[in-house]
Amino acid sequence: MFDVGPDDSEELWHAIAAAVLDAPVSTVRERAPHGVVCGVAVELTINDRSSLVATAWHYAEVGSPPRLVTAYPTP
């Protein structure tokens, strides 16, 4: 989708992390007792290619930092 390779993982991560800061949460799923998963859709542009990317973030417990579970670009 974005024409990235293994050496571009840092660039991809930084693009996702920056975009998600201002994006609204679209879904919240309670996974008791395993925390909460939040869905966030972001628009990413990498290597002159843009796509909407659905991301899922896991919060293991109250106050814990989010962990990126998955990210799926939409062609």
Beta strands, then each sheet from edge to edge (+ up, - down):
strand 1: 25-30
strand 2: 36-46
strand 3: 49-59
strand 4: 67-74
sheet 1: 1+ 2- 3+ 4-
end
